[in-house]
């Protein structure tokens, strides 16, 4: 091989090594980002399930309140006639 071809191959090898290092760095940051996204998804799912539970309890309490209020009004109307 000629000296010039050898220099070109060495330069290409060096460039490939630099690219490989940059790709490894990008993969590391991407893994870290994916971990953060997973943590946020877990927190969101937990909050949504708590919200669903609270909404169910509020609907039950509201229904009972309406029923008891109606019963009181009916009793008041019945005894004041």
Beta strands, then each sheet from edge to edge (+ up, - down):
end
